[in-house]
Amino acid sequence: MLHLNFAPSSDLLVPVLMAALRKAWRDPFAAPAVIVPSPAVGKWLRMRLADNAILGKQEGAAPFECVANLPMPTLEHFLWNALAPDAALRLLTVEHLQQVVCALLDEERIREDSYQPIHAYLVSPIDGKIDPRKRVQLSIKIARQFLEYEYNRPSVWDDRNRRWGSPGIDATWLAGKNYCGNEAEHEAWQKDLYCKAQERLRAGPEKNAIISLPHLYRRRRENGLNGGPWSVAPCEIMLFQASKISHFHRNTLVEISQMDGVEMHIFLTNPCAEFWEDLDTWRNHKYPRRWKHDSPAQSAGVSSRKPEDYNTGELEDFAHLPDDPVLLELWGRAGKENIYLWCPQAAWNFEYYCPAWVEKEQPPQTLLKALQLSLLRRESKLPLPASGQPWESDG
């Protein structure tokens, strides 16, 4: 089952995570997994769980004082272990794929008609040879792009009918078909290069020993695990602040949360406590972004700012915002899309945690808190300080 927990800051999510950990962590040798976006976030979270220095000893948020044997894997490593790879398998990385792509971009291959754009870029017009620096730089970009294709254009598994619902770009290309149709300008050489790279990975001295997560997922769905369909054992899973994740990662996590006995808790920041999925955060609709560094200021979508722009008069005008908060319109696109993609998976059942001063309906004392409150409530105007007093300092 999927449980969503939102708050305007990470500090407010820590005590909620503590409560969930205390409830799930019954056996010290069988700790629930806490998935973090990076090792740095994992270190920060361990410190907060140990001392809870930021929030203090609030009710239900007593620190652990000592955090031991609590795994905090990144999302990639968690899914790799959840898919139960064979002992000889290794996860395909961008660096390894880059070496394969670089070796494939030889003079004979780029002379083919479909590789004409690559030939025009790599071959020097002076001596007619491949520029080695350009080949290395291009191969790393192509390797990143190929993995990006696998993650954000994946094949979708239909669990009800036990078959693939729609093929992804990897399955389509490996079947010899075009994913974008016959009109795509650069798909021909990308498809050929991707298939050749997969053949090279399978034909190495360690056959099929290096594999990407989407390909391992396909293998588990088609071949199962230990004579039966692939599944994850009953467990508690915490996902903390892993916001920017691909279509493949989100789909796989949702499938794991729907397995028997699996309880998955998602902890994400959400700056607005109101419904704001209808807010227009697409800048291109209002502000054309096609300008250069030397374009006139009036043609720029977001004009440059100067020190003299930040005067008292402008701060007064800031209190009279349009109908929707401008900050949500300008900065909220990635966060809104992330919230929108998670909520339907949990049937819009979630918990939202506000700061204590907001729940007590205390008037904001600082300009920063006033701005936070206006974003929480999706209000265009900043609330006024108590009793008409001037704003206090946030420092």
RAVEN-V94256 format. One record per backbone hydrogen bond with DSSP energy under -1.0 kcal/mol. CO is the residue of the C=O (numbers start at 1). NH is the residue of the N-H. E is the energy in kcal/mol with one decimal. If there is no record, write none. Layout:
# RAVEN-V94256
CO/NH/E, CO/NH/E
This chain:
# RAVEN-V94256
1/264/-3.1, 3/266/-3.4, 4/351/-2.1, 5/268/-2.5, 6/353/-2.5, 7/270/-2.6, 10/14/-1.2, 13/17/-2.4, 14/18/-2.4, 15/19/-2.1, 16/20/-2.0, 17/21/-2.5, 18/22/-2.7, 19/23/-1.6, 20/24/-1.9, 21/25/-3.2, 24/26/-1.7, 27/30/-1.9, 33/238/-3.0, 35/240/-2.9, 38/42/-1.8, 39/43/-2.2, 40/44/-2.1, 41/45/-2.6, 42/46/-2.2, 43/47/-1.9, 44/48/-2.0, 45/49/-2.6, 46/50/-1.8, 47/51/-2.5, 48/52/-1.4, 49/64/-3.1, 50/65/-1.6, 52/56/-1.9, 56/58/-2.0, 58/61/-2.1, 64/66/-1.5, 71/34/-2.1, 73/36/-2.0, 74/78/-2.3, 75/79/-2.4, 76/80/-2.1, 77/81/-2.2, 78/82/-2.4, 79/83/-2.0, 81/84/-1.3, 86/89/-1.4, 90/211/-2.5, 93/97/-2.3, 94/98/-2.4, 95/99/-1.5, 96/100/-1.6, 97/101/-2.6, 98/102/-2.6, 99/103/-1.9, 100/104/-1.4, 101/105/-1.4, 104/106/-2.1, 106/110/-2.1, 109/112/-1.9, 112/115/-1.2, 113/116/-1.5, 115/119/-2.7, 116/120/-2.5, 117/121/-1.2, 118/122/-2.8, 119/123/-2.0, 122/131/-2.4, 124/128/-1.8, 129/124/-3.0, 131/135/-2.1, 132/136/-2.0, 133/137/-2.4, 134/138/-2.9, 135/139/-2.3, 136/140/-1.7, 137/141/-1.4, 138/142/-2.5, 139/143/-2.4, 140/144/-2.0, 141/145/-2.1, 142/146/-2.6, 143/147/-1.9, 144/148/-2.1, 145/149/-2.4, 146/150/-2.0, 147/151/-2.0, 148/152/-2.5, 149/153/-1.9, 151/248/-2.7, 153/169/-2.5, 156/165/-3.2, 158/162/-1.0, 158/163/-1.7, 163/158/-3.2, 166/156/-2.3, 168/172/-2.2, 169/173/-2.3, 170/174/-2.4, 171/175/-1.2, 172/177/-2.3, 173/176/-1.9, 186/190/-1.3, 187/191/-2.9, 188/192/-2.1, 189/193/-2.5, 190/194/-2.6, 191/195/-2.3, 192/196/-2.3, 193/197/-2.2, 194/198/-2.1, 195/199/-2.2, 196/200/-2.3, 197/201/-2.1, 198/202/-1.9, 199/203/-1.8, 206/209/-2.0, 209/90/-2.8, 211/92/-2.3, 212/216/-2.3, 213/217/-2.7, 214/218/-2.1, 215/219/-2.1, 216/220/-2.2, 217/221/-2.3, 218/222/-2.3, 219/223/-2.7, 220/224/-1.7, 225/228/-1.5, 228/225/-3.5, 235/263/-2.5, 236/33/-1.1, 237/265/-3.2, 238/35/-3.7, 239/267/-3.1, 241/243/-1.6, 243/245/-1.5, 246/250/-2.3, 247/251/-2.3, 248/252/-2.4, 249/253/-2.3, 250/254/-2.4, 251/255/-2.3, 252/256/-2.3, 253/257/-2.4, 254/258/-1.1, 256/259/-1.5, 259/262/-1.7, 263/237/-2.8, 264/3/-2.7, 265/239/-3.3, 266/5/-2.3, 267/241/-3.1, 268/7/-1.2, 276/279/-1.3, 282/285/-1.2, 283/286/-1.0, 283/287/-3.6, 289/291/-1.4, 292/295/-1.5, 296/299/-1.4, 297/300/-1.2, 306/309/-1.8, 307/310/-1.3, 309/311/-1.6, 311/315/-1.6, 312/316/-1.9, 313/317/-1.9, 314/318/-1.3, 316/319/-1.1, 317/320/-1.8, 325/329/-1.6, 326/330/-2.5, 327/331/-2.7, 328/332/-1.4, 332/336/-2.8, 333/337/-2.4, 334/338/-2.0, 335/339/-2.3, 336/340/-2.7, 337/341/-2.0, 338/342/-1.4, 339/343/-2.5, 343/346/-1.1, 343/348/-2.9, 344/347/-1.3, 346/349/-1.5, 351/6/-3.1, 355/359/-1.9, 356/360/-1.9, 357/362/-2.2, 358/361/-1.5, 365/392/-2.9, 366/370/-2.0, 367/371/-2.1, 368/372/-2.4, 369/373/-2.6, 370/374/-2.1, 371/375/-1.9, 372/376/-2.4, 373/377/-2.2, 374/379/-2.8, 376/273/-1.5, 385/388/-1.3, 386/389/-2.2
